């Protein structure tokens, strides 16, 4: 398999792993301290959450290395990498918003609600930027 093809596959696999990796890392930073949540989280053990998070993080880092290596060798054009980065930002936002919405707090989870409401504009906006930058780049060739 060529590096170009490996970078293409690594980019999709890495993109799929961004949201769970973000979800896990934010969970390590925040933790649960209350009884109320906006969205009821999936019941999984701490060990399963750690396995999901660590595996997702490793996948994201390995994908990043492959894509950047392909970019440094000029096997991967810059525009798709920028579109991929924009999609990764959207996926990271989804992981962050899900973790904030499922975090148990005492009282109102204002931060989780704000992230969910803002996500209705942020995620489609980031995806639109990625789409239109790709379309624009394909027309310039």
PAZAPA-4460 file (N, C-alpha, C; in steps of 0.05 Angstrom, whole numbers, plus 32768, in hexadecimal, padded with zeros to 4 digits):
% residues 141
    n_x    n_y    n_z   ca_x   ca_y   ca_z    c_x    c_y    c_z   seq   type   mol
   8011   7FE9   8000   8000   8000   8000   8012   8019   8000     1      X     A
   800B   802B   7FEF   801C   8043   7FED   8016   8056   8005     2      X     A
   8028   8068   800A   8024   807B   8020   800C   808D   801A     3      X     A
   8008   8094   8001   7FF0   80A5   7FFA   7FD6   8097   8002     4      X     A
   7FD4   807E   7FFB   7FBC   806E   8002   7FBA   806A   8020     5      X     A
   7FD0   8065   802D   7FD1   8062   804A   7FC8   807B   8058     6      X     A
   7FD1   8092   804E   7FCA   80AC   805A   7FAC   80B1   8056     7      X     A
   7FA1   80A9   8040   7F84   80AD   803B   7F74   809C   804F     8      X     A
   7F7B   8083   8052   7F6D   8071   8065   7F71   807A   8081     9      X     A
   7F8A   8081   8088   7F90   808A   80A3   7F81   80A3   80AA    10      X     A
   7F7C   80B4   8097   7F6D   80CD   809D   7F51   80C7   80A4    11      X     A
   7F44   80B4   8097   7F28   80AD   809D   7F26   809F   80B8    12      X     A
   7F39   808D   80BD   7F39   807E   80D6   7F3E   8091   80ED    13      X     A
   7F52   80A2   80EA   7F59   80B6   80FE   7F42   80C9   8104    14      X     A
   7F34   80D1   80EE   7F1D   80E3   80F1   7F07   80D6   8102    15      X     A
   7F02   80BC   80FD   7EEE   80AE   810C   7EF5   80AB   812A    16      X     A
   7F0F   80AC   8130   7F18   80A8   814C   7F1A   80C2   815B    17      X     A
   7F17   80DA   814E   7F1B   80F3   815C   7F06   80F7   8172    18      X     A
   7EED   80F2   816C   7ED7   80F7   817F   7EDA   80E6   8198    19      X     A
   7EDF   80CB   8196   7EE2   80BC   81AF   7EFC   80C4   81BE    20      X     A
   7F11   80CB   81B0   7F29   80D4   81BE   7F24   80ED   81CD    21      X     A
   7F17   8100   81C1   7F10   811A   81CF   7EFE   8114   81E6    22      X     A
   7EEA   8103   81E2   7ED7   80FC   81F8   7EE7   80F2   8210    23      X     A
   7EFB   80E0   820C   7F09   80D4   8222   7F1B   80E8   822F    24      X     A
   7F2A   80F8   8220   7F3C   810C   822C   7F2E   8121   823C    25      X     A
   7F17   812A   8232   7F08   813E   8240   7EFD   8132   825A    26      X     A
   7EF5   8119   8259   7EEB   810A   8271   7F01   8108   8286    27      X     A
   7F19   8105   827E   7F2F   8103   8291   7F33   811E   829F    28      X     A
   7F2E   8134   8290   7F32   814E   829C   7F1B   8157   82AD    29      X     A
   7F03   814F   82A6   7EEB   8159   82B3   7EE2   8147   82CA    30      X     A
   7EDC   812E   82C4   7ED2   811C   82D8   7EB5   8121   82DE    31      X     A
   7EA8   810E   82EC   7E8C   8111   82F4   7E8A   8116   8312    32      X     A
   7E79   8129   831A   7E77   812E   8336   7E5A   8131   8340    33      X     A
   7E47   812F   832E   7E2B   8134   8336   7E19   811D   832F    34      X     A
   7E00   8123   832D   7DEC   810F   8328   7DDB   8115   830E    35      X     A
   7DDC   812D   8304   7DCC   8134   82ED   7DDD   8137   82D4    36      X     A
   7DD2   812F   82BD   7DDF   8132   82A3   7DCA   8139   828E    37      X     A
   7DD3   8148   827A   7DC0   814F   8265   7DB9   8136   8255    38      X     A
   7DCD   8126   824E   7DC9   810D   8240   7DD4   80F7   8251    39      X     A
   7DC4   80E2   8254   7DCE   80CB   8264   7DE5   80BD   8256    40      X     A
   7DFC   80BC   8263   7E13   80AF   8255   7E0F   8091   8253    41      X     A
   7E1D   8086   8240   7E1E   8069   823C   7E2C   805D   8254    42      X     A
   7E21   8048   8260   7E2D   803B   8277   7E43   8028   826E    43      X     A
   7E5C   8031   8272   7E73   8021   826C   7E86   8023   8284    44      X     A
   7E97   800F   8287   7EA9   8010   829E   7EC0   8023   8298    45      X     A
   7ECE   802B   82AD   7EE5   803C   82AA   7EFB   8030   8299    46      X     A
   7EFE   8016   829B   7F12   8007   828B   7F0B   8008   826D    47      X     A
   7EF1   8004   8267   7EE8   8005   824B   7EEC   8021   8240    48      X     A
   7EE5   8036   8250   7EE9   8051   8247   7F06   8057   8242    49      X     A
   7F17   804E   8254   7F34   8052   8250   7F3E   8044   8237    50      X     A
   7F34   802B   8232   7F3D   801D   821A   7F33   802B   8201    51      X     A
   7F1B   8035   8201   7F10   8044   81EA   7F21   805D   81E6    52      X     A
   7F25   806C   81FB   7F34   8085   81F9   7F51   8082   81F1    53      X     A
   7F5F   806F   81FD   7F7B   806A   81F6   7F7E   8060   81DA    54      X     A
   7F6C   804E   81D1   7F6E   8044   81B6   7F68   805A   81A2    55      X     A
   7F53   806A   81A7   7F4C   8080   8195   7F63   8094   8193    56      X     A
   7F6F   809A   81AA   7F86   80AD   81AA   7F9D   80A2   8199    57      X     A
   7FA3   8088   819D   7FB9   807C   818E   7FB3   807C   8170    58      X     A
   7F9A   8077   8168   7F92   8077   814C   7F95   8094   8141    59      X     A
   7F8C   80A8   8150   7F8E   80C3   8146   7FAB   80CB   8142    60      X     A
   7FBC   80C4   8156   7FD8   80CC   8153   7FE6   80BD   813C    61      X     A
   7FE0   80A3   8139   7FEC   8094   8123   7FE3   809F   8108    62      X     A
   7FC9   80A6   8106   7FBF   80B1   80ED   7FCB   80CC   80E7    63      X     A
   7FCF   80DB   80FC   7FDB   80F6   80F9   7FF8   80F3   80EE    64      X     A
   8007   80E0   80F8   8022   80DB   80EF   8022   80D3   80D2    65      X     A
   8011   80C1   80CA   8010   80B8   80AE   8008   80CE   809B    66      X     A
   7FF3   80DD   80A3   7FEA   80F3   8091   8000   8109   808F    67      X     A
   800C   8110   80A5   8020   8125   80A4   8039   811C   8095    68      X     A
   8040   8102   8097   8056   80F7   8088   8050   80F8   806A    69      X     A
   8038   80F0   8063   8030   80F2   8047   8030   810F   803D    70      X     A
   8028   8121   804E   8028   813E   8047   8045   8148   8043    71      X     A
   8057   8140   8055   8073   8149   8053   8081   813E   803A    72      X     A
   8078   8127   8030   8084   811C   8018   8075   8125   7FFF    73      X     A
   8062   8137   8003   8051   8142   7FED   8041   812D   7FDF    74      X     A
   803A   8118   7FED   8029   8103   7FE2   800B   8109   7FE7    75      X     A
   8007   811A   7FFB   7FEB   8122   8002   7FE9   8140   7FFE    76      X     A
   7FD6   814A   7FEE   7FD4   8167   7FEB   7FCB   8174   8005    77      X     A
   7FD1   818E   8007   7FCB   819D   801F   7FAD   81A2   8024    78      X     A
   7F9E   81A6   800F   7F81   81AD   8012   7F72   8196   8020    79      X     A
   7F75   817D   8018   7F67   8168   8027   7F6F   8166   8044    80      X     A
   7F88   816C   804A   7F91   816B   8065   7F84   8181   8075    81      X     A
   7F80   8198   806A   7F72   81AE   8077   7F55   81A7   807B    82      X     A
   7F48   819B   8067   7F2C   8192   806A   7F2A   817D   807F    83      X     A
   7F3D   816B   8080   7F3D   8156   8095   7F41   8162   80B1    84      X     A
   7F52   8176   80B3   7F55   8184   80CD   7F3C   8191   80D6    85      X     A
   7F2D   819D   80C3   7F14   81AA   80C9   7EFF   8195   80D2    86      X     A
   7EFE   817F   80C4   7EEC   8169   80CD   7EF4   815E   80E8    87      X     A
   7F0E   815C   80ED   7F17   8152   8107   7F0F   8166   811D    88      X     A
   7F10   817F   8117   7F06   8193   812B   7EE9   818F   8131    89      X     A
   7ED9   818A   811C   7EBC   8185   8121   7EB8   816B   8131    90      X     A
   7EC7   8156   812B   7EC5   813E   813B   7ECE   8142   8157    91      X     A
   7EE3   8151   815B   7EEC   8157   8176   7ED7   8167   8186    92      X     A
   7EC9   8179   8178   7EB4   8188   8185   7E9D   8176   818E    93      X     A
   7E97   8162   817C   7E81   814F   8183   7E89   813F   819C    94      X     A
   7EA2   8136   819D   7EAB   8127   81B5   7EAB   8138   81CE    95      X     A
   7EB3   8151   81CC   7EB2   8164   81E2   7E96   8169   81EB    96      X     A
   7E84   816F   81D9   7E68   8175   81E0   7E5A   815D   81EC    97      X     A
   7E60   8145   81E2   7E54   812D   81ED   7E5D   8129   820A    98      X     A
   7E77   812C   820E   7E81   8129   8229   7E76   813D   823C    99      X     A
   7E74   8156   8233   7E69   816B   8244   7E4B   8166   824A   100      X     A
   7E3D   815C   8236   7E20   8157   823A   7E1B   813F   824C   101      X     A
   7E2D   812C   824C   7E29   8114   825C   7E37   8115   8277   102      X     A
   7E45   812B   827D   7E52   812E   8297   7E3D   8133   82AD   103      X     A
   7E3F   8124   82C2   7E2C   8127   82D8   7E34   813F   82E9   104      X     A
   7E21   8150   82EE   7E26   8168   82FE   7E0F   816B   8312   105      X     A
   7E13   817C   8326   7DFE   8184   8338   7DF1   819D   832E   106      X     A
   7DD8   819C   8327   7DCA   81B3   831C   7DCA   81B3   82FE   107      X     A
   7DC9   81CB   82F2   7DC8   81CD   82D5   7DE3   81CB   82C8   108      X     A
   7DE5   81BC   82B3   7DFE   81B9   82A3   7DFE   81CE   828D   109      X     A
   7E04   81E6   8295   7E03   81FC   8282   7E18   81F9   826C   110      X     A
   7E2F   81F1   8273   7E44   81EE   825F   7E3E   81D9   824A   111      X     A
   7E32   81C2   8253   7E2A   81AD   8241   7E15   81B7   822E   112      X     A
   7E01   81C6   8239   7DEC   81D1   8228   7DF6   81E4   8213   113      X     A
   7E09   81F6   821C   7E14   8209   8209   7E24   81FB   81F3   114      X     A
   7E32   81E7   81F9   7E41   81D8   81E5   7E2E   81CA   81D1   115      X     A
   7E18   81BF   81DB   7E05   81B3   81CA   7DF8   81C7   81B7   116      X     A
   7DEF   81DE   81C2   7DE2   81F2   81B2   7DF6   81FE   819D   117      X     A
   7E0E   8204   81A6   7E22   820F   8193   7E2A   81FA   817E   118      X     A
   7E29   81E1   8185   7E30   81CC   8172   7E1E   81CB   815A   119      X     A
   7E05   81D4   815E   7DF3   81D5   8147   7DFC   81E8   8131   120      X     A
   7E0D   81FB   8138   7E19   820D   8124   7E36   8207   811E   121      X     A
   7E45   81FF   8133   7E62   81FB   8130   7E68   81E3   811E   122      X     A
   7E5C   81CC   8124   7E62   81B4   8115   7E5A   81B6   80F7   123      X     A
   7E41   81BE   80F0   7E3B   81C2   80D4   7E4D   81D7   80C7   124      X     A
   7E53   81EC   80D6   7E65   8201   80CB   7E80   81F6   80C4   125      X     A
   7E8C   81E7   80D6   7EA7   81DB   80D0   7EA5   81C8   80B9   126      X     A
   7E90   81B7   80B8   7E8E   81A4   80A1   7E89   81B3   8087   127      X     A
   7E7A   81C9   8087   7E76   81D9   806F   7E91   81E5   8066   128      X     A
   7EA1   81EF   8079   7EBB   81FA   8071   7ECC   81E5   8064   129      X     A
   7ECC   81CD   8070   7EDC   81B7   8064   7ED2   81B0   8048   130      X     A
   7EB8   81AE   8045   7EAC   81A7   802B   7EB2   81BC   8016   131      X     A
   7EAD   81D5   801C   7EB1   81EA   8008   7ECF   81EF   8002   132      X     A
   7EE0   81EB   8015   7EFD   81EE   800F   7F06   81D7   7FFD   133      X     A
   7EFB   81C0   8000   7F02   81A9   7FEE   7EF7   81AE   7FD2   134      X     A
   7EDE   81B8   7FD0   7ED2   81BE   7FB7   7EE1   81D4   7FA8   135      X     A
   7EE8   81E9   7FB7   7EF7   81FF   7FAB   7F12   81F5   7FA1   136      X     A
   7F20   81E4   7FB0   7F3A   81DB   7FA8   7F37   81C9   7F8F   137      X     A
   7F23   81B9   7F8E   7F1F   81A7   7F76   7F1A   81B7   7F5D   138      X     A
   7F0D   81CE   7F60   7F07   81DF   7F48   7F20   81EE   7F3F   139      X     A
   7F33   81F2   7F51   7F4B   8202   7F4A   7F60   81F0   7F3B   140      X     A
   7F5C   81D6   7F3B   7F6F   81C4   7F2E   7F6D   81C5   7F10   141      X     A
***
